[in-house]
Amino acid sequence: MGAELGRRRFLELLGAGSATTLLAAGLGSCGRPGPGDSGGAANGRVLNFWTLDLAPKFSSYVKGLIAAWEGQNPGIRVRWTDVPWSSVERKLLAAVFARTAPDLVNLNPPFAANLASKGGLHDLTKVLPAGAAEAYLPAIWAAGRQGEGASAEQFAIPWYLTARINMVNRRLLERAGYAAPPRHWSGVPAYAEAIRRHTGRYALFVTVVPDDSAELLETLVQMGVQLLDGQQRAAFNSPAGRRAFAFWSDLYRRGLLPREVVSQGYRRAIELFQAGDLAQVATGPDFLRNLQTNAPGIAAVTAPYVPLIGADGTANVAVMNMVVPRQSVLAAEATSFALFLTNGPNQLAFAEQARVLPSNQVALRQLETSLAAAAPAAQKDGQESLVQRARLLSAQTLRRARVLVPASPGVKRLQAIIYTQLQRAMLGQVNSDVALATAADGWNRYARARWG
């Protein structure tokens, strides 16, 4: 797998830009390939499958699954293509307009939702077997659905997940008089003030750079903000939205957030934490391994804690999905293969190898049991024990996690509009209520132009 920063940057790239619009238009307009088209899928014998940055590390795993599925489905051959993070958009664009789009590809929810909204993906409800959804975490399955009620379409099958937890510098925590960091966002202002007053450092870093992490957008949802209504219009100019904008602008103006949150992205948070200048950072469990290498002194005083949550107790989760482009004439076969890839045994094996989390409920329970059993065995190695504890905590987080930012078309534009106006409020150019209203107006103009 690629580095965490590269993965996050890729996920964000897929949700933005004119190339996404062109891609969706291509998927929607090319339609189903005819008998004379190239690519091998039209004869019903070759299923083209794309993954993202899995080769060569996971080649044996993927090839083994392909061989097993082909053995159960004689007459169909899977052609696997592994695409680098950095070039997937370009390659998928080229395949679409050459009418050789893959039959099955793993994408993130925002990009997949963009395609689904333009008719670029198959509605899997027509080919899924009865009860298929029951194998997956309900909130994760719902992230691949678009629409409401009987008209809802399932555009994705969930594959692997990541859930952030908090890595906390216990030395800074203790100097500020805290035994543990706050659990809820409501406790952050007092905590941030205590860290700053007693240590001269900062409690946390949440970027407001428009094209970087969606973490701050997720916090708005945790604070009770509804981002969009059923007509894709702004719903965030509300009492909850005003409180949330005031929360972040006030923290910044009081000097309780690093000044760079308006100009630098998530990577800066990692740098500050490794330098001992940040009390906590939201990240994945394997961050500890890098920390032990890059900053062993900080690693020695670092411990994992549950992520910050809102009043409803919900944490965020990131999802990678399987989707079937509309060009495919093998929708049923591609769906069958996706269900095989994401069943309990196969997800568990991938989660253990790739150090990610499964969306399959059986696999998640088995992984939690395995991690709980491994923690005592790792006690002799303090560093490894800490990593195992962090992985278990991350897995347990999934029980109260969902995709907080809806997989809505244009969601990266929404993030850019909100962040830009919040920056203005933080910098004192306008008050936070005016910034929020301006953001709502900006989004609604975009929404009217896009959806009418």
TORZA-70212 format. One record per atom (N, C-alpha, C): y, z, x. Coordinates in steps of 0.1 Angstrom, whole numbers, padded with zeros to 4 digits, always signed. Layout:
YZX...
END
This chain:
-0012+0000+0008+0000+0000+0000+0012+0000+0009+0023-0005+0004+0036-0005+0011+0042+0009+0011+0052+0011+0019+0059+0024+0019+0065+0027+0006+0067+0040+0003+0073+0044-0010+0086+0038-0012+0095+0036-0002+0108+0030-0004+0106+0015-0008+0097+0008-0002+0095-0006-0005+0089-0007-0019+0080+0002-0023+0074+0001-0036+0085+0003-0047+0094+0013-0044+0104+0016-0054+0114+0005-0055+0118-0001-0044+0127-0012-0044+0121-0024-0051+0108-0026-0049+0102-0037-0056+0102-0035-0071+0099-0023-0076+0098-0020-0090+0112-0022-0096+0122-0019-0089+0136-0021-0094+0140-0035-0094+0136-0043-0084+0139-0057-0083+0134-0064-0095+0122-0061-0099+0116-0068-0110+0123-0067-0123+0131-0056-0124+0138-0055-0137+0151-0061-0138+0156-0068-0127+0170-0072-0127+0171-0087-0123+0183-0092-0126+0186-0105-0120+0183-0117-0129+0190-0128-0126+0188-0140-0133+0174-0146-0131+0168-0143-0120+0155-0149-0117+0145-0144-0128+0147-0131-0132+0138-0126-0142+0140-0134-0155+0152-0137-0159+0154-0145-0171+0148-0158-0170+0149-0165-0158+0143-0178-0157+0128-0177-0158+0122-0167-0152+0108-0165-0152+0103-0163-0166+0110-0155-0174+0106-0153-0188+0107-0166-0196+0118-0173-0193+0120-0185-0200+0108-0195-0197+0104-0195-0184+0094-0204-0180+0080-0200-0187+0078-0188-0187+0065-0183-0193+0065-0186-0208+0077-0185-0214+0077-0187-0229+0077-0202-0232+0082-0211-0223+0083-0224-0227+0072-0233-0223+0065-0229-0213+0055-0238-0208+0043-0239-0217+0040-0228-0224+0029-0227-0233+0016-0227-0226+0005-0231-0234-0008-0230-0229-0011-0243-0221-0018-0242-0209-0021-0254-0202-0031-0263-0209-0030-0276-0207-0040-0285-0213-0051-0288-0203-0060-0296-0208-0072-0299-0200-0069-0306-0186-0057-0313-0185-0054-0319-0173-0047-0311-0163-0043-0298-0167-0035-0290-0158-0043-0285-0146-0036-0282-0135-0043-0277-0123-0044-0262-0124-0051-0256-0115-0052-0241-0114-0066-0236-0117-0074-0244-0124-0088-0241-0126-0091-0232-0138-0081-0227-0145-0084-0218-0156-0087-0226-0169-0082-0238-0170-0083-0245-0182-0097-0248-0186-0106-0250-0176-0120-0252-0179-0128-0240-0183-0121-0228-0183-0128-0216-0187-0137-0210-0177-0136-0214-0164-0145-0209-0154-0138-0201-0143-0125-0202-0141-0118-0195-0131-0107-0186-0137-0108-0173-0134-0098-0164-0138-0089-0160-0126-0077-0163-0127-0068-0161-0116-0061-0147-0117-0063-0138-0107-0059-0124-0108-0050-0121-0096-0038-0116-0099-0029-0112-0088-0027-0097-0088-0027-0092-0075-0023-0078-0073-0011-0078-0063-0006-0066-0061+0006-0064-0053+0003-0055-0040+0003-0062-0029+0002-0055-0016-0011-0046-0015-0022-0050-0019-0034-0042-0018-0043-0047-0006-0041-0059-0002-0049-0064+0010-0041-0061+0023-0048-0059+0034-0063-0058+0035-0069-0044+0033-0060-0034+0031-0065-0020+0030-0075-0018+0019-0073-0025+0008-0082-0022-0004-0090-0035-0007-0091-0044+0002-0099-0056-0001-0113-0054-0004-0120-0045+0003-0134-0042-0001-0135-0036-0015-0126-0027-0018-0126-0022-0032-0124-0032-0043-0114-0041-0041-0111-0051-0051-0123-0061-0052-0128-0066-0040-0138-0076-0040-0151-0070-0046-0154-0057-0044-0165-0051-0050-0164-0051-0065-0153-0048-0071-0151-0048-0085-0152-0062-0091-0146-0072-0084-0148-0085-0088-0162-0090-0089-0170-0087-0079-0184-0091-0078-0191-0084-0090-0188-0071-0092-0195-0064-0103-0192-0070-0117-0179-0073-0119-0176-0079-0132-0181-0093-0134-0181-0101-0123-0187-0115-0123-0202-0114-0127-0209-0104-0121-0223-0102-0124-0225-0099-0139-0216-0093-0145-0217-0090-0160-0212-0101-0168-0205-0111-0163-0199-0122-0170-0202-0135-0163-0215-0139-0163-0219-0151-0156-0211-0163-0162-0208-0172-0153-0201-0184-0157-0186-0183-0155-0181-0171-0151-0166-0169-0149-0165-0164-0135-0156-0171-0127-0153-0167-0113-0139-0162-0113-0137-0150-0106-0124-0144-0104-0118-0149-0091-0106-0155-0092-0099-0159-0079-0088-0149-0077-0089-0141-0067-0080-0130-0064-0069-0134-0054-0057-0132-0058-0045-0134-0049-0037-0121-0047-0035-0117-0035-0027-0105-0033-0014-0109-0028-0003-0105-0035+0010-0110-0033+0019-0098-0026+0026-0101-0015+0035-0091-0009+0046-0087-0019+0050-0074-0018+0061-0069-0026+0073-0078-0025+0076-0082-0013+0089-0089-0011+0089-0103-0017+0078-0109-0020+0078-0123-0024+0072-0125-0038+0069-0115-0045+0061-0117-0058+0070-0125-0068+0083-0121-0068+0091-0128-0078+0092-0143-0076+0094-0146-0063+0095-0161-0060+0082-0168-0062+0071-0161-0058+0058-0168-0060+0054-0169-0075+0058-0159-0083+0054-0160-0097+0063-0171-0104+0076-0171-0100+0084-0182-0105+0078-0196-0102+0074-0198-0090+0068-0210-0086+0056-0214-0094+0047-0203-0096+0035-0206-0103+0038-0209-0118+0048-0202-0124+0051-0205-0138+0055-0219-0140+0064-0224-0131+0070-0237-0133+0060-0248-0128+0050-0244-0120+0039-0254-0117+0028-0253-0128+0030-0244-0137+0020-0242-0148+0007-0237-0142+0008-0229-0132-0004-0222-0126-0003-0207-0126+0004-0202-0136+0006-0187-0137-0008-0180-0137-0009-0168-0131-0022-0161-0131-0026-0158-0145-0039-0155-0147-0044-0150-0160-0042-0135-0162-0042-0128-0150-0040-0114-0151-0032-0110-0139-0021-0102-0141-0013-0097-0130-0008-0083-0132-0007-0075-0121-0001-0062-0123+0014-0062-0121+0021-0056-0131+0036-0055-0131+0040-0042-0136+0053-0039-0134+0058-0026-0139+0063-0028-0153+0065-0017-0161+0069-0019-0175+0082-0026-0178+0093-0023-0170+0105-0031-0174+0104-0046-0172+0098-0050-0161+0097-0065-0159+0087-0071-0170+0076-0064-0172+0067-0069-0183+0073-0069-0196+0082-0059-0199+0088-0059-0212+0098-0071-0213+0105-0074-0202+0114-0086-0203+0106-0098-0206+0094-0100-0200+0086-0112-0203+0081-0111-0217+0076-0100-0222+0071-0098-0235+0082-0101-0246+0094-0097-0243+0105-0099-0253+0108-0114-0255+0105-0122-0245+0107-0137-0246+0095-0144-0249+0084-0137-0254+0072-0144-0257+0064-0149-0245+0066-0143-0233+0060-0147-0221+0046-0141-0219+0042-0131-0227+0029-0124-0225+0021-0125-0237+0008-0125-0235-0001-0124-0247+0000-0110-0254+0000-0110-0267-0001-0097-0274-0016-0093-0274-0019-0083-0266-0033-0079-0264-0040-0073-0276-0032-0069-0286-0038-0063-0298-0048-0073-0304-0046-0086-0302-0055-0096-0308-0069-0097-0300-0069-0092-0288-0082-0093-0280-0087-0080-0276-0080-0069-0278-0086-0056-0273-0097-0051-0283-0107-0045-0277-0118-0040-0286-0113-0027-0293-0119-0024-0304-0115-0013-0312-0116+0000-0304-0106+0009-0304-0107+0022-0297-0103+0021-0282-0099+0009-0277-0096+0008-0263-0085+0017-0259-0075+0020-0267-0064+0029-0263-0069+0043-0260-0080+0047-0266-0084+0061-0266-0088+0065-0251-0091+0056-0243-0095+0059-0229-0083+0063-0220-0071+0060-0225-0059+0062-0216-0051+0073-0221-0042+0079-0212-0033+0089-0216-0023+0083-0227-0022+0089-0238-0015+0083-0250-0001+0079-0246+0007+0087-0239+0021+0084-0236+0022+0072-0226+0011+0071-0218+0011+0060-0208+0008+0047-0215-0002+0047-0224-0006+0035-0232+0006+0030-0240+0014+0040-0246+0025+0036-0254+0036+0029-0246+0037+0032-0233+0047+0025-0225+0045+0010-0224+0033+0005-0227+0030-0009-0227+0031-0015-0241+0038-0008-0250+0038-0013-0264+0053-0017-0267+0054-0027-0275+0068-0032-0279+0068-0034-0294+0078-0028-0301+0079-0029-0315+0074-0017-0322+0075-0016-0335+0071-0005-0342+0061-0008-0354+0053+0001-0357+0044+0000-0369+0034-0012-0368+0032-0019-0379+0022-0029-0379+0026-0041-0371+0039-0043-0368+0043-0054-0360+0043-0051-0345+0040-0039-0341+0040-0036-0327+0030-0044-0319+0034-0048-0307+0025-0056-0298+0022-0048-0285+0009-0048-0281+0005-0042-0269+0006-0053-0258+0016-0052-0249+0017-0062-0239+0011-0059-0225+0006-0046-0224+0001-0042-0211-0010-0032-0213-0019-0032-0203-0029-0022-0201-0026-0014-0188-0024+0000-0189-0020+0007-0178-0031+0008-0167-0026+0008-0154-0035+0009-0143-0031+0022-0136-0025+0022-0124-0023+0034-0117-0009+0039-0119-0007+0052-0116+0005+0060-0119+0009+0067-0106+0022+0071-0106+0028+0080-0097+0037+0090-0104+0036+0102-0100+0045+0113-0107+0051+0121-0096+0065+0121-0096+0072+0129-0086+0071+0144-0089+0070+0151-0078+0072+0166-0079+0083+0170-0069+0087+0182-0069+0098+0186-0060+0092+0192-0047+0096+0187-0036+0094+0193-0023+0106+0202-0019+0103+0215-0017+0114+0224-0016+0114+0231-0002+0126+0232+0004+0128+0239+0017+0129+0254+0013+0118+0262+0016+0117+0276+0012+0127+0284+0020+0131+0280+0031+0141+0288+0039+0154+0288+0033+0159+0276+0028+0172+0275+0021+0171+0282+0008+0160+0281+0001+0158+0287-0012+0160+0302-0010+0153+0308-0001+0154+0323+0001+0168+0327+0005+0174+0319+0014+0188+0323+0018+0198+0323+0006+0195+0315-0004+0203+0314-0015+0199+0325-0026+0189+0332-0023+0185+0343-0032+0176+0339-0043+0169+0328-0041+0159+0322-0052+0145+0324-0047+0136+0328-0055+0122+0329-0052+0115+0315-0055+0121+0308-0065+0116+0294-0068+0128+0286-0074+0127+0273-0073+0138+0265-0078+0138+0265-0093+0149+0262-0100+0149+0262-0114+0139+0252-0120+0134+0255-0132+0124+0246-0138+0132+0235-0147+0143+0239-0152+0151+0231-0162+0164+0226-0156+0169+0215-0160+0182+0210-0156+0193+0220-0159+0192+0227-0169+0202+0236-0173+0205+0247-0162+0195+0250-0154+0196+0259-0143+0201+0254-0130+0204+0241-0130+0208+0234-0117+0222+0238-0113+0232+0238-0121+0245+0241-0116+0246+0254-0108+0241+0265-0114+0241+0278-0107+0233+0278-0094+0222+0271-0094+0213+0269-0083+0221+0262-0072+0227+0250-0076+0234+0242-0066+0246+0250-0060+0252+0258-0068+0264+0266-0063+0259+0276-0053+0247+0283-0056+0242+0293-0047+0237+0287-0034+0231+0276-0034+0227+0269-0022+0239+0265-0013+0249+0260-0020+0261+0256-0012+0268+0268-0006+0269+0279-0014+0277+0290-0010+0270+0298+0001+0257+0299+0000+0249+0308+0010+0244+0300+0022+0243+0287+0021+0236+0280+0032+0245+0269+0038+0255+0265+0030+0264+0253+0034+0257+0240+0033+0245+0240+0027+0237+0228+0024+0239+0224+0010+0231+0214+0006+0231+0209-0008+0218+0212-0015+0218+0214-0028+0205+0217-0035+0197+0204-0037+0204+0193-0041+0196+0181-0044+0205+0169-0042+0199+0157-0042+0206+0144-0040+0200+0135-0051+0208+0131-0060+0204+0121-0071+0214+0109-0070+0210+0098-0066+0219+0087-0063+0224+0081-0076+0237+0076-0075+0243+0068-0086+0246+0054-0081+0239+0049-0071+0240+0035-0067+0233+0026-0077+0240+0017-0083+0235+0010-0095+0222+0003-0093+0219-0002-0081+0206-0010-0079+0196-0002-0072+0197+0012-0072+0187+0020-0065+0179+0027-0075+0175+0040-0072+0166+0047-0080+0171+0049-0095+0161+0049-0104+0164+0052-0118+0164+0067-0121+0163+0076-0111+0161+0090-0113+0172+0096-0122+0184+0092-0120+0195+0098-0127+0194+0094-0142+0191+0081-0144+0189+0076-0158+0178+0084-0165+0168+0087-0158+0157+0095-0164+0162+0109-0167+0171+0115-0159+0176+0128-0162+0184+0129-0175+0191+0117-0178+0198+0117-0191+0189+0118-0202+0177+0112-0202+0168+0112-0212+0162+0127-0213+0160+0133-0202+0155+0147-0202+0165+0156-0208+0178+0153-0207+0189+0161-0213+0191+0158-0227+0182+0150-0233+0183+0147-0248+0191+0135-0252+0194+0126-0242+0201+0114-0245+0192+0103-0249+0195+0097-0261+0188+0085-0265+0196+0073-0260+0190+0065-0252+0197+0054-0245+0201+0043-0254+0191+0038-0262+0193+0026-0270+0187+0029-0284+0193+0022-0294+0188+0023-0308+0178+0012-0310+0173+0010-0323+0163+0000-0326+0168-0014-0325+0181-0016-0325+0187-0029-0323+0192-0032-0309+0187-0024-0300+0191-0025-0286+0206-0023-0283+0212-0015-0292+0226-0012-0290+0227+0002-0283+0238+0005-0277+0240+0018-0270+0239+0029-0280+0231+0039-0277+0230+0051-0285+0234+0063-0277+0238+0061-0264+0241+0072-0255+0255+0077-0256+0264+0071-0263+0277+0077-0265+0276+0087-0276+0271+0098-0273+0267+0108-0283+0271+0122-0277+0270+0133-0285+0272+0146-0279+0264+0149-0267+0251+0145-0268+0242+0148-0257+0246+0139-0245+0250+0127-0247+0255+0118-0236+0267+0124-0230+0277+0129-0238+0289+0134-0232+0286+0147-0224+0277+0155-0228+0273+0167-0220+0266+0162-0207+0258+0152-0208+0251+0148-0196+0261+0142-0186+0270+0133-0190+0280+0127-0181+0289+0138-0175+0293+0148-0183+0301+0159-0178+0293+0167-0168+0280+0169-0170+0271+0177-0161+0272+0171-0147+0270+0158-0146+0269+0151-0133+0283+0150-0127+0293+0146-0134+0306+0144-0129+0312+0158-0124+0309+0169-0131+0313+0182-0128+0307+0187-0115+0294+0184-0113+0287+0188-0101+0293+0181-0089+0296+0169-0091+0301+0161-0079+0315+0166-0076+0324+0167-0086+0338+0171-0083+0339+0185-0077+0329+0194-0080+0329+0207-0075+0323+0207-0061+0319+0196-0055+0314+0195-0042+0299+0200-0041+0292+0200-0052+0278+0205-0052+0268+0194-0051+0272+0182-0049+0263+0171-0046+0269+0164-0033+0260+0159-0025+0265+0152-0013+0274+0141-0017+0285+0139-0009+0294+0128-0013+0288+0114-0013+0277+0113-0006+0271+0099-0004+0263+0095-0017+0261+0104-0027+0253+0099-0039+0260+0087-0045+0273+0085-0044+0279+0073-0050+0278+0061-0041+0274+0062-0029+0274+0051-0020+0260+0048-0013+0251+0058-0013+0238+0056-0006+0227+0059-0016+0215+0053-0013+0204+0054-0022+0194+0065-0019+0182+0064-0024+0172+0074-0023+0168+0077-0009+0169+0067+0000+0165+0069+0014+0174+0080+0020+0186+0081+0016+0195+0091+0022+0190+0105+0018+0185+0107+0006+0179+0120+0002+0168+0124+0012+0160+0115+0015+0149+0118+0025+0154+0122+0038+0164+0114+0043+0170+0118+0056+0177+0132+0056+0184+0135+0045+0190+0148+0044+0179+0159+0044+0169+0157+0036+0158+0167+0036+0152+0169+0049+0148+0158+0056+0142+0159+0069+0151+0166+0079+0164+0165+0077+0174+0171+0086+0176+0186+0083+0170+0191+0072+0172+0205+0068+0185+0207+0060+0191+0196+0055+0204+0197+0048+0203+0196+0033+0191+0196+0028+0189+0194+0014+0178+0204+0010+0180+0212-0001+0170+0222-0005+0158+0216-0011+0159+0204-0018+0148+0199-0025+0149+0184-0026+0138+0177-0027+0138+0163-0030+0126+0159-0039+0129+0150-0049+0118+0146-0058+0111+0134-0052+0098+0136-0050+0090+0126-0043+0075+0128-0046+0067+0120-0039+0052+0121-0041+0046+0130-0031+0033+0134-0034+0026+0143-0025+0025+0139-0010+0023+0125-0008+0020+0121+0005+0033+0121+0014+0044+0124+0008+0057+0126+0016+0054+0137+0026+0046+0147+0022+0043+0158+0032+0037+0153+0045+0029+0143+0044+0022+0138+0056+0033+0132+0065+0042+0124+0060+0053+0118+0068+0062+0129+0073+0065+0139+0065+0073+0150+0069+0067+0158+0081+0054+0160+0080+0047+0167+0091+0048+0159+0104+0049+0146+0103+0051+0137+0115+0065+0137+0120+0074+0134+0110+0088+0132+0113+0097+0144+0116+0093+0155+0108+0101+0167+0109+0092+0179+0108+0084+0182+0118+0074+0193+0116+0080+0206+0114+0092+0209+0119+0099+0222+0116+0102+0223+0102+0107+0213+0095+0110+0213+0081+0097+0214+0073+0087+0206+0077+0074+0206+0070+0068+0220+0070+0071+0228+0080+0065+0242+0081+0071+0251+0070+0083+0248+0065+0089+0256+0055+0090+0249+0042+0083+0239+0040+0083+0231+0027+0071+0234+0018+0073+0235+0006+0063+0238-0004+0065+0229-0016+0054+0225-0023+0055+0217-0035+0058+0225-0048+0066+0221-0056+0069+0227-0069+0069+0217-0080+0068+0221-0093+0068+0212-0104+0082+0205-0105+0082+0194-0111+0095+0186-0112+0104+0193-0122+0117+0190-0120+0127+0195-0130+0124+0188-0144+0126+0195-0154+0123+0190-0168+0135+0193-0177+0135+0187-0188+0145+0190-0198+0140+0200-0208+0148+0201-0219+0144+0211-0229+0131+0209-0236+0126+0196-0237+0113+0194-0243+0102+0194-0233+0104+0198-0221+0094+0200-0211+0088+0187-0205+0094+0175-0207+0089+0163-0203+0093+0159-0189+0083+0154-0181+0085+0149-0168+0083+0134-0168+0088+0128-0157+0087+0113-0157+0074+0108-0149+0070+0096-0153+0059+0090-0146+0062+0075-0144+0058+0070-0133+0059+0056-0130+0046+0049-0132+0046+0037-0139+0033+0031-0142+0033+0017-0136+0021+0013-0132+0018-0001-0129+0008-0006-0139+0011-0017-0145+0003-0023-0156-0004-0035-0153-0014-0039-0162-0020-0052-0162-0015-0060-0174-0010-0072-0171-0005-0080-0182-0012-0094-0181-0012-0101-0193-0018-0114-0194-0007-0124-0197-0002-0133-0188+0008-0143-0191+0003-0152-0202+0013-0157-0210+0010-0165-0222+0004-0179-0218+0006-0183-0206+0000-0196-0201-0015-0195-0201-0020-0183-0199-0035-0182-0198-0042-0186-0210-0053-0194-0208-0063-0196-0219-0075-0187-0218-0074-0178-0209-0085-0168-0208-0081-0154-0211-0073-0153-0222-0067-0140-0226-0078-0129-0228-0089-0133-0235-0099-0124-0238-0107-0120-0226-0110-0129-0217-0117-0126-0205-0108-0118-0195-0095-0121-0195-0086-0114-0186-0085-0099-0191-0084-0098-0204-0083-0084-0210-0096-0076-0207-0107-0083-0208-0120-0076-0205-0120-0072-0190-0116-0081-0181-0115-0077-0167-0105-0066-0164-0094-0066-0171-0084-0055-0170-0090-0042-0174-0097-0042-0185-0104-0029-0190-0114-0024-0180-0121-0034-0174-0131-0030-0164-0125-0024-0152-0114-0030-0147-0107-0025-0135-0101-0011-0138-0098-0008-0150-0091+0005-0153-0100+0015-0161-0113+0012-0160-0122+0022-0167-0122+0035-0158-0129+0045-0163-0129+0058-0156-0134+0058-0142-0146+0053-0140-0152+0053-0126-0143+0044-0116-0139+0033-0121-0131+0024-0112-0117+0029-0109-0111+0035-0119-0098+0042-0116-0099+0054-0107-0109+0062-0109-0111+0073-0101-0113+0069-0086-0121+0059-0084-0123+0054-0070-0110+0049-0064-0102+0042-0071-0090+0037-0066-0080+0048-0064-0079+0058-0073-0070+0069-0071-0073+0077-0059-0086+0079-0056-0090+0086-0044-0087+0078-0031-0089+0065-0031-0086+0057-0020-0071+0055-0017-0064+0052-0028-0050+0049-0027-0040+0061-0028-0046+0072-0032-0038+0084-0033-0027+0083-0044-0032+0076-0055-0023+0075-0067-0030+0083-0078-0025+0081-0090-0030+0089-0101-0036+0079-0112-0047+0082-0119-0052+0073-0129-0046+0075-0142-0045+0064-0150-0041+0064-0164-0052+0067-0173-0064+0066-0168-0076+0068-0176-0079+0083-0178-0081+0088-0190-0082+0102-0192-0094+0109-0185-0105+0102-0185-0117+0107-0179-0115+0108-0164-0110+0097-0158-0107+0097-0144-0097+0108-0140-0087+0110-0148-0077+0121-0144-0084+0135-0144-0092+0137-0154-0099+0150-0154-0108+0152-0142-0115+0142-0139-0124+0142-0127-0116+0144-0114-0105+0137-0113-0096+0139-0101-0091+0153-0100-0086+0158-0111-0081+0172-0111-0092+0182-0106-0104+0180-0111-0115+0189-0107-0118+0187-0092-0118+0175-0087-0120+0172-0073-0109+0178-0064-0097+0177-0068-0086+0182-0060-0086+0198-0060-0089+0204-0072-0090+0218-0073-0101+0224-0064-0112+0216-0063-0123+0221-0054-0120+0219-0040-0112+0208-0037-0109+0205-0023-0099+0215-0017-0090+0221-0025-0080+0229-0020-0085+0241-0012-0095+0249-0017-0100+0260-0009-0107+0255+0004-0114+0244+0003-0121+0239+0015-0111+0235+0026-0099+0232+0022-0089+0228+0032-0080+0239+0037-0084+0252+0034-0076+0263+0038-0074+0264+0053-0085+0261+0060-0084+0262+0075-0073+0253+0081-0071+0242+0074-0060+0233+0079-0048+0235+0069-0038+0242+0073-0027+0246+0065-0020+0233+0060-0018+0223+0068-0011+0211+0064-0019+0204+0054-0032+0202+0056-0040+0195+0046-0041+0202+0033-0042+0215+0034-0042+0223+0022-0030+0221+0013-0018+0220+0020-0005+0218+0013-0005+0205+0006-0010+0195+0013-0011+0181+0006-0020+0181-0006-0032+0188-0005-0041+0189-0016-0034+0196-0028-0027+0207-0025-0020+0214-0036-0010+0205-0042-0003+0197-0034+0008+0188-0040+0001+0178-0048-0010+0172-0044-0016+0162-0052-0021+0167-0065-0027+0179-0065-0031+0186-0077-0020+0188-0087-0009+0193-0081+0003+0196-0090+0008+0183-0096+0008+0172-0088+0012+0159-0093+0003+0154-0104-0010+0156-0103-0019+0152-0113-0017+0160-0126-0015+0173-0124-0013+0182-0136+0000+0179-0143+0010+0173-0136+0022+0169-0142+0020+0159-0153+0010+0150-0152+0008+0139-0161+0006+0144-0175+0001+0156-0177-0002+0161-0191+0011+0162-0199+0023+0163-0192+0035+0164-0200+0045+0154-0195+0040+0142-0191+0048+0132-0185+0048+0119-0194+0058+0112-0194+0059+0099-0200+0069+0090-0193+0069+0078-0196+0079+0069-0190+0092+0071-0197+0101+0078-0191+0113+0083-0197+0123+0072-0201+0125+0063-0192+0134+0051-0195+0125+0041-0202+0129+0037-0214+0120+0028-0221+0119+0014-0215+0108+0008-0216+0106-0005-0210+0112-0016-0219+0126-0015-0219+0134-0024-0227+0139-0036-0219+0140-0047-0224+0146-0059-0217+0160-0055-0213+0163-0058-0201+0177-0056-0196+0179-0042-0191+0168-0034-0189+0170-0020-0186+0178-0018-0173+0175-0027-0163+0183-0026-0150+0197-0029-0152+0201-0037-0161+0215-0039-0164+0221-0027-0171+0213-0021-0179+0218-0008-0185+0220+0002-0175+0211+0004-0165+0213+0013-0154+0226+0010-0146+0228-0002-0143+0240-0006-0135+0253-0003-0143+0253-0005-0156+0265-0002-0164+0268+0013-0164+0257+0020-0167+0259+0035-0168+0263+0041-0155+0256+0037-0144+0259+0043-0131+0273+0039-0126+0277+0027-0129+0291+0023-0125+0301+0031-0131+0300+0034-0144+0310+0042-0151+0309+0057-0147+0296+0062-0145+0295+0075-0140+0301+0077-0126+0300+0068-0118+0307+0068-0105+0322+0070-0107+0328+0063-0116+0342+0064-0118+0346+0078-0123+0337+0084-0131+0340+0098-0136+0338+0108-0124+0328+0106-0116+0326+0115-0105+0338+0114-0095+0343+0102-0093+0354+0101-0083+0367+0104-0089+0368+0109-0102+0380+0113-0108+0389+0102-0112+0384+0090-0113+0392+0078-0118+0395+0079-0133+0385+0084-0140+0386+0086-0155+0379+0098-0158+0381+0104-0170+0373+0116-0174+0360+0111-0179+0350+0120-0180+0336+0116-0182+0334+0110-0196+0342+0115-0206+0341+0109-0220+0345+0095-0220+0356+0092-0213+0361+0078-0213+0351+0069-0205+0345+0074-0194+0335+0066-0187+0323+0063-0196+0319+0073-0203+0307+0071-0212+0310+0060-0223+0322+0061-0229+0326+0052-0239+0327+0038-0233+0332+0037-0221+0333+0024-0215+0320+0018-0212+0310+0026-0208+0297+0022-0205+0290+0017-0218+0292+0024-0229+0286+0020-0242+0292+0006-0246+0305+0004-0244+0311-0009-0248+0306-0020-0239+0304-0017-0226+0299-0027-0217+0285-0031-0220+0277-0022-0224+0263-0025-0227+0263-0033-0241+0270-0029-0250+0270-0036-0263+0275-0050-0262+0285-0053-0253+0289-0066-0251+0277-0075-0245+0270-0069-0236+0258-0075-0230+0248-0078-0241+0245-0067-0249+0234-0068-0259+0238-0079-0269+0250-0080-0273+0254-0090-0283+0253-0104-0278+0256-0106-0265+0254-0119-0259+0240-0123-0257+0231-0112-0255+0217-0115-0253+0209-0116-0265+0212-0107-0275+0203-0107-0287+0211-0111-0300+0224-0112-0299+0232-0116-0310+0235-0104-0319
END
